[in-house]
Amino acid sequence: MVREVGGGGRVLLLGAKPDESVAALGELGAGITCVATPRHAVSLRRRGLVDRIVVVADPMDAEQVLLGLARDGISLDEFDVVTSALEHGLVAAAVIGASCAARSLPLSTAVLLRDKQAQKTALRRAGVPLARSAVFVHPEELAEAVASVGGLPVVVKPPSGAGAADTAALRSADDIAAWKKGHGAGPWLCEEFVPGDELHIDGAVRGGQVVEICVSRYFQNQITALDGALNGSVALRAAQEESRYARARRLVRKAAAVLGFADGVYHLEAFEQTDGTLVFGECAGRIAGGRIDRSVLLTTGVDLHREWAAAVLSLPAPGRAGAAPGEDLFGWVTLSAPPGRVLSMPSVDDIRARPGVVDAELKLAVGSLMTTPRTTTTRAGRAVVRGAGATEVEATAADVAAWFKEAARSAGDT
C-alpha cells in the first residue's frame, strides 16, 4: 500500500534541478534528501536548499541511486515520496517509489510520458489525432521506416529524447543518405512530418482534472531551432483566445486520461492546422524548459513550480498569484553568442535595459565555451519579453536575440 503524505513529507528527490522546484518543495515543508551529481551537490550545499545530499555520478539511474543511498546508510523506508522534476528522472523515481510503497508517479504513466512511441501508440488507439510513426534500429532500416509512415518528409529522433537532441527533419533522398552516414544504431523513431504552427500547452492536473492551462505559440517550430531559428515563444491570454483554449483543454484532458497522468504538471506540444484542429505532438510530465515558467506566471499567475511541489506532496493546489496587470503578452527567447570561447558579452543589466525586456539570465560567463546548438537548451542566456500583441513580442524577442549575438565576442568569432 502506498503511504499517504501528510504535511510536508519526507522526499527523495532525484536530481537538483530546476532550482525553483527544489525551493518550492522546501517552502511547503518537505524534508528533502536530494540525489545529485558532484557538481550540483556543491551548489546545493552552498545554498542550503535540501536537508541531505547523496552524491552519485548519475541521479537518473535507479541502480546508482540505490547504491548511493546504501553507501550513506539511508533506508528507503524513510521516505514518503520519491520524485524527480527532470525528464530523465521520471522512470527511475517511479521504479524506486514502487519498490518501497512511497508515493510516486505510477510506473506505467512514467513510461508513457518518457517513450514517445509508447505514448503515441496509446493515444492513437484512443483516437487522438497525431503523426504516424515507426521505430527502427539500424540506419539501413530508415528507408523502410519512411515508407511505413507515408514517405517524405519525416522527422527522426530518439524515442526517449528531450530538447530536440539528435532530432532532424528529412525532406529528400540526400537528407536520408546524409543522416544514415552520420548516425549509428538506435533505436530511432521515424515520424510523419506534421505541418502547422507549433503550440505548447502548460499547466497542472489534479485528481485527473485539468486545473491550470496556458497556451503558447513557439515563434518558430522547434525542429528549426537547431538550425539557428529564433528559439522562444509567446504566451496567449485565454480571454483573447477562447476557442483555441477550449481545443487545448480538450486535448490535454484526453491525453492525461489515456496516459494515466492524474496529478502533476504537464508540457504538451501540438501542431495547429489551418482549421484550428490540434494534432498531438508529445507530452511531458514536468515543467517546460526555456523560461516558459516565467511567461506562464506573468500571463496567468500560475507558478508551475509550486503547482508541481503541491502535487508531489499531495497538498491542495496553491492557487494563483497575481498575473501581470494589463493586457500585454509575455514571452521568452534564447540568447546565443558566436561559437567558441566567450571573450565578452552583454551583462544581465545590459539585457534588462533593452526595450521590452522584462527580465534576463545568463548561463555562460566570460571564458565559457559557446557551442553550436545541440539541443533547444543550448544557450548563453535567456530574456523574458513583453509586447502589446504576439507580433510585437516576437519582434522584441528577435531584436534582443540579434543584438546580444552581435554584441558578444568569442574566440574564433569572425
N, C-alpha and C positions, 0 to 999 in steps of 0.2 A: 504494500500500500504506500502511495506517495505521501510524504509528510506535508502537512499543511504549513504555510508560512504565516506566522503571526508577528506583528510589529515589524522591526527592521529585517530580522532573519540573518542567518549565517550563510554567506555566499561564497562559493568557489567560482572565481571569475577567470576564464581562460583568455589571456591577452590583456594588455594595458591600455588599449585604445578603443574609442576616442576618449580624450581626457574628460570631456563634458559628461559622458555617460558614466564613467567611473565616479566622478564627483557627485552625480545625481544619486547614485546608489548610496553613497555615504550620507548625503543630505537627508535621505529618507530613513536613516538609522541602521543601515545594514552594517554588519561586521564582515569585512571583505578580506579574503585570502586570495591574492592575485598570483596566477602563474604567468611569469613574464620572461622575456629574453634578458640576457645580461645587460644590454644597452637600456632597455626600458626599466629594468629594476633600479638602475642608478637614478633615473628621473623620478620614479615612484618614491624612492627613499627621500629624495630631496624635497619633494612637495608634500609628503605625508598624507597621501590620498587613501591608503589602504592600511589594514592592521598587520597583515603578514604578507611576505613575498616568497614565493617558491621560484627559483631560477632554473630554467631549462633552456635548451637550445631552440626548441620549437613548441610553444604552448598550444599549438593547434593539433598536436599529435597526442592521441589519448594515451599511448604507451608511455611517452616521455612525461606526461602529466602525472600518471600513476606512480612511475618510478621516482619522480621528484618529490611527491608527497611522502612516499615511503622513506626516502632518504632523510627527510626533515621530521620524521616521526609524527606525521599528521594523518589521522584516520578519516576516511570518507564519511564515517558516521557522525562527524562533527557538523556536517553541512545540511542546511535545509534546502538550498538552491544550488544548482550547478548551471552556469550560463556562460555565454560569450556574446559580446557586442560586435564581433567581427565575422565576416562572411565565412572564412575558412575554419572558424571555431565552432560552428553550429552543430555539426555531426559529432565531433569529439565530446562536446558538452552533453549532448543527448545520450550518447553511449554511457558516459560516466554517471550521469544522473540516473539512468535506468538501472545501473548496477547497484546503486545504493539507496534506491527509493527516495531520492531527493527530487524536489520539483525541478523540472527541466522541460525543454521543448520535446514533444513526442518524437521518438526516433524516426518514425515513418514520415512525419512532417519535415524534420530536418533534412532527410534525404531528398525529398521532393523539392525543397527550397534550394538545395545545392546543385543537384544534377539537372541540367536543362533538358535533356532528352526525357528523363523520367517525368519531369514536370510537364513538358509539352504533351507527352503521351496521356497522362492523367486528364489534362484539360481538354485535349482533343476528344477523348472518349465522352466527356461531359458536354460536348457541343460548343466549346468556346472557340471563336474564330482565331486561327493562328497559322503560322507558316508550316508547310510540310518540312519534315526533317528526317535525316538518316545518319546513323553512326557508322564510321569506318575506322579502320586501324592503320593500315599501311598506305602510304602516298599513292601507290599504283591503283588503289581501290577508289580514288577520288572520282574518276570519270563515271564509274558505275553509280556512285552516290549522287552525283549531279543529275544524272538521268532519272534516278528514282524520285527526285523532288521536283521534276518538271523541266530540268535544263537550266542553262544560264539565264540571268545572273544568280549567283548564290552567295551566301556568307558562310565562311568556315571558321570554326573556333573550338577551343576545348570545351567539353561538355560541363565542366565544373569550374570554369574560369571566372574572373571578375575584372572589372575595369577595362574591358575590351583588349586584354592582353592576348597576343597571338591571334587576333581576330582580323580577317581580311575579307573584302568583297571581291569576288572573282567574276569578271564580265566577259572574258574571251578565252579562246584556247591558249593564247600566250600567257594569260594570267594563271591558268591551270598548270601549264608547264613550269612557270616560274615558282609557283607555290610548291609543287612536287619536288623541285630541285632544292628548295630551301628548308624543307621540313622532313622530320623523321616519323617513326611510328607514333601513333596516338595512344588512346583513342581520340578521334576528332568528330565534331558534329558539323554536318553539312545542312544548311537551311535554305529554303526558298527565300529569295530576296523579296522583302515587302516594301513597297513604296509608301509615301506619305510622310507627314511631319511626325517626328518622334516626340511623344509626350512622356513625362514621368509623373506618377501619382504617388503621393507620400502621405502617411498618416498612421492611425492606430486602429487595431481591432481589439475588442474586449468582449468576452463571452460569445464570440462568434459574430458580433455585430460591428459594423464599420462606425466607429465613434468619432474619428477625425479624418479629414481628407483635404488635400491641397493638390490641385492640378497645375502643372508647369509645362512649358514647351522649351525643349532644347533650342538654342539658336541655330545650330546645325546638327543633323543626326550624328550620333556618337560614332558611327562607323567611319566618319571623316575626321575625327579628332586626331588620330594618329598621323594623319597627313598634314597637320597644321591648321585645320579649320578652327574657327572660333569655338572654344570649349566652355560652355556655360548654359544657363537657362534663365527664363523669366517665369515667376510665379503669377498665376492668373487668379483674379478675385471671383469668388462664387457668385456674388451679386451681379457681375457683368457677364457671367458665362454659365447661366443656369442649365442649358441643355447639355453642354459639354460636361459639367459636373454630374449631371444625372446619369449620363452614359458611363462616366468613370466610376461612379459609385456602384452601378450595377456590375461592372466588370470586376471590381475589387471584391465585392460581396461573393460573386460566383467563384472567383479564383480562390479566395480564402476558404470557402466551404469545401471545395474539391481537394485542396492541399491539407485540410485539417488544421489550418492555422487560426486558432481561436483567440489567442492573447499575445499581443506584441505590436511592434511597429513594422511597417512594410514599405518597400520601394518597388513599385511596379512600373514597367515601361511598356508602352503601346504605340502603335502607328495609326494616326488619324487619316482616314480616307476622305476623299472629296465630298462624300455624302455625310460625313461625320461619324461613320462607323469606326469603332476601335478594334484593331487587330492586335491581339495579345503578343507581347514580345517576351518578357520574362518577369519573374517576381522574386524579390529577396526579402528575407525576414530580418532586416536590420535597418539602421539609419543610413540614408544615402550618403555618398561621398560628395566631393566639392564643398560648397557652402550652401547646399540645399537646405540644411537645417536652419541657417540664418534667414534665407529668403522665405521659408515656410513660417518661421517665428514672426518676422516682420509683417507678413501678409495676413496671417490668421491668428496669431497669438499662441499657436501650438508649439510647445517646447518638446520636440521629439525625444530628447534625452531623458527628460522627466517622465514622458509617456512610457518609454522603454523600461526605465527603472521601476516605475509603479507596476507595470505588467509583470516584470521579473519577480517582484516581491509579493504579487497578488494583493496589492493595495488599491484603493479606489483611484480612478483616473484623476490626475492632478488638476484638471480644469485649465482654462486658457488664461494666459497672461494678456495684457493689453497689446493688441496689434498696433502697428504704427498708425498714427492718425492720418486722415485724408484718404484720397483715392489713388495715390501714386502706386505704381507697381515696383516690385523689387526683384533683383536677380543677382547672379554672381558670374564671375569669369575667371578662368585660369590665366595666370601671368607667366610668360616664359622669357628666358634670356637666350641669347645665341648659344649653341652647344660649345662646351669647353669649360675650362676653369674660370670661374667668375672673378673678374678683376674689379668691377664696380657695378652698382645698380641702385635704383632709387630706394629710399628708406620707406618704412611704413608711413611715416608722417608725410613724405612726398606724395605717396599714392593717395592718402586720405584727402590731400589738398586738391586733388583733381576734381573738376566739375562732375557732379552726380555721384561721386563715390561716397558711400555710407561708412564703410569700414574696409580694412585690409589686413593681410597677414603675409609673412614671408616664411618659406620653408628653408630656403638656402641662405647662406651667409657668404660674404666675400671669401674666396678661397675654395668654396664648394664646387663640385662638378655638376654642370648642367648637361644632361644627356638629351639626345633626340627622343621624342615621345615613344615610350614603350607601352604605356597604359594611359588611360584617361586621367590618371592621378599624377603623371609626370608634370612637375611644375617648379617654378621658382617662388611663386606665391599665388594669392588669390585676392580678388576685390569683390566687395558687395556693392551693388549699384542700385540707383532708383531712377524713375522717369515717369512722365505723365501717362505713358502707354507702353505697350510691348515694343513698338518700333523705336521709341526713344530709349528704352532700357537697353535694347540690343545695340543701338548706335553708341551709347555711352560705354558699354562694355567693350565694343570694338575699338573705341578711341583709347581707353586706358590700356588695353592689351597691346595695341600698336605702339603707343607712347612708351610703355615700360620696355618693350623689346628693343626699341630704337635707342633708349637711354642706357640700357645695360651694356656692359662690355665683358667679353670673355676672351681668354687666351685661345687663339685660333679664329677669333671673330674677324671676318674680312668685310 
